[in-house]
């Protein structure tokens, strides 16, 4: 289909349930009913800014990883447990320089050299922690999960056992 330069076109991004994005192209501004999310799409309750501790610009490849590997799977968790969840203190993407400036070595999963990491929390964490953890285990593919007093750290780093592992806040293996 050839797009005429005389017309304005609008693309509505639609997130696919399995991850990824498709676009619906319109030759006029979208009507409300055209942007409603059908059942096979994931309605997103997160903003990228909620995943950026430094407030600096997020590289496009990192934004894609946050969306595909963290937002989409955790939106399913949120929908299943019907409890608000969010990135704890915007603790997801951290630039290498941000890490080094704070005395870290810059090798954290939070710098997104791989699929990255997010520290997730939820409403009334103390009382909802168990159901939250159960849903993370059931509906995501996170490989390493560390349980802290106020949040759950989730990432995809390969483990020594080659299996999903659960740790306490001191990174001692629990399961």
Buried (B, 14 or more C-beta within 10 A) or exposed (E): EEEEEEEEEBEEEBBEEEBEEEEEEBEEEEEEEEEEEEEEEBEBBBEBEBBBBBEEEBEEEBBBBBBBBBBBBBBBBBEEBEBEBBBBEBBBBBBBEBBEEEEBEBEBBBBBEEBBBBBBBBEEBEEBBEBBBEBBBEBBEBBBBBBBEEBBBBBBBEEEEEEBBBBEEEEEEEE
